[in-house]
Amino acid sequence: MFDHIGLHVRDLEASIKFYTAALAPFGHVLGSRDDTSAGFGPPGAPSLWLYVAKTKSTGIHLALATTKRALVDKFYAGGIEAGGKDNGKPGLRKDYSPTYYAAFLVDPDGNNIEAVCTA
């Protein structure tokens, strides 16, 4: 459904560090960068864009899908190591569905970033 997503961030360097670590388990890399923006995604196809905010960010929720629970765990570990804040450790969320395995992190700008595996 989506072609790309753009997030406004206050500290581009801190956000690049966070997303580089948190998205590495999915094979996503920093594919484009200048003084005011950075793009992440599969090599050669950035689809998550970070833009230096001109106003205070209000925060969003972004869920990233994967087919392996181990990648959810790696997303969480990498994001925590890179300065993200815990908003829900990796585990089953049976109140969502019997197979909904997810982890939640708050990025440096207060956005709630989730990795989810429903397999």
PATORRO-132348 format. One record per residue (C-alpha): residue in one letter; z, x, y. Coordinates in steps of 0.05 Angstrom, whole numbers, always signed. Last residue first. Layout:
! residues N
node res A | Z Z | X X | Y Y
...
//
This chain:
! residues 119
node res A | Z +229 | X +78 | Y -328
node res T | Z +254 | X +51 | Y -261
node res C | Z +260 | X +118 | Y -226
node res V | Z +284 | X +120 | Y -154
node res A | Z +292 | X +172 | Y -99
node res E | Z +325 | X +144 | Y -37
node res I | Z +325 | X +168 | Y +36
node res N | Z +372 | X +134 | Y +85
node res N | Z +353 | X +159 | Y +154
node res G | Z +411 | X +187 | Y +196
node res D | Z +372 | X +241 | Y +232
node res P | Z +393 | X +300 | Y +188
node res D | Z +375 | X +260 | Y +124
node res V | Z +423 | X +212 | Y +91
node res L | Z +415 | X +216 | Y +16
node res F | Z +410 | X +163 | Y -39
node res A | Z +402 | X +171 | Y -113
node res A | Z +369 | X +124 | Y -162
node res Y | Z +362 | X +100 | Y -234
node res Y | Z +340 | X +27 | Y -239
node res T | Z +335 | X +13 | Y -314
node res P | Z +380 | X -48 | Y -321
node res S | Z +359 | X -76 | Y -253
node res Y | Z +387 | X -76 | Y -182
node res D | Z +459 | X -91 | Y -203
node res K | Z +448 | X -41 | Y -259
node res R | Z +443 | X +15 | Y -208
node res L | Z +439 | X +73 | Y -257
node res G | Z +458 | X +141 | Y -230
node res P | Z +446 | X +196 | Y -180
node res K | Z +500 | X +199 | Y -126
node res G | Z +498 | X +148 | Y -70
node res N | Z +497 | X +162 | Y +5
node res D | Z +511 | X +237 | Y +1
node res K | Z +494 | X +276 | Y +63
node res G | Z +434 | X +321 | Y +70
node res G | Z +444 | X +393 | Y +91
node res A | Z +394 | X +432 | Y +49
node res E | Z +440 | X +437 | Y -12
node res I | Z +450 | X +362 | Y -11
node res G | Z +375 | X +350 | Y -9
node res G | Z +362 | X +398 | Y -66
node res A | Z +415 | X +367 | Y -110
node res Y | Z +393 | X +296 | Y -95
node res F | Z +319 | X +309 | Y -106
node res K | Z +336 | X +348 | Y -169
node res D | Z +375 | X +289 | Y -198
node res V | Z +319 | X +240 | Y -181
node res L | Z +271 | X +289 | Y -214
node res A | Z +313 | X +288 | Y -277
node res R | Z +306 | X +212 | Y -278
node res K | Z +231 | X +218 | Y -289
node res T | Z +176 | X +170 | Y -268
node res T | Z +184 | X +179 | Y -193
node res A | Z +185 | X +132 | Y -133
node res L | Z +208 | X +151 | Y -63
node res A | Z +248 | X +100 | Y -24
node res L | Z +252 | X +103 | Y +52
node res H | Z +306 | X +67 | Y +91
node res I | Z +303 | X +73 | Y +167
node res G | Z +345 | X +103 | Y +223
node res T | Z +351 | X +83 | Y +296
node res S | Z +324 | X +149 | Y +323
node res K | Z +344 | X +166 | Y +395
node res T | Z +283 | X +175 | Y +440
node res K | Z +227 | X +226 | Y +446
node res A | Z +234 | X +242 | Y +373
node res V | Z +199 | X +304 | Y +345
node res Y | Z +151 | X +277 | Y +292
node res L | Z +158 | X +281 | Y +217
node res W | Z +100 | X +258 | Y +174
node res L | Z +102 | X +236 | Y +102
node res S | Z +31 | X +230 | Y +76
node res P | Z +8 | X +302 | Y +71
node res A | Z -53 | X +309 | Y +24
node res G | Z -73 | X +382 | Y +12
node res P | Z -17 | X +397 | Y -36
node res P | Z +20 | X +332 | Y -51
node res G | Z +60 | X +308 | Y +8
node res F | Z +93 | X +333 | Y +72
node res G | Z +70 | X +335 | Y +144
node res A | Z +105 | X +368 | Y +203
node res S | Z +106 | X +352 | Y +277
node res T | Z +121 | X +375 | Y +348
node res D | Z +111 | X +450 | Y +348
node res D | Z +58 | X +449 | Y +293
node res R | Z +60 | X +438 | Y +218
node res S | Z +17 | X +415 | Y +160
node res G | Z +24 | X +418 | Y +85
node res L | Z +99 | X +424 | Y +74
node res V | Z +101 | X +412 | Y -1
node res H | Z +109 | X +354 | Y -50
node res G | Z +113 | X +372 | Y -124
node res F | Z +162 | X +315 | Y -137
node res P | Z +220 | X +364 | Y -148
node res A | Z +202 | X +398 | Y -81
node res L | Z +215 | X +334 | Y -41
node res A | Z +290 | X +345 | Y -27
node res A | Z +284 | X +419 | Y -13
node res T | Z +225 | X +417 | Y +35
node res Y | Z +251 | X +351 | Y +64
node res F | Z +318 | X +381 | Y +85
node res K | Z +291 | X +447 | Y +112
node res I | Z +235 | X +410 | Y +151
node res S | Z +288 | X +362 | Y +178
node res A | Z +333 | X +418 | Y +203
node res E | Z +273 | X +453 | Y +236
node res L | Z +248 | X +388 | Y +268
node res D | Z +315 | X +371 | Y +300
node res R | Z +314 | X +302 | Y +331
node res V | Z +269 | X +267 | Y +281
node res H | Z +220 | X +210 | Y +286
node res L | Z +193 | X +189 | Y +218
node res G | Z +120 | X +175 | Y +203
node res I | Z +95 | X +143 | Y +138
node res H | Z +25 | X +150 | Y +107
node res D | Z -29 | X +110 | Y +72
node res F | Z +17 | X +55 | Y +50
node res M | Z +0 | X +0 | Y +0
//
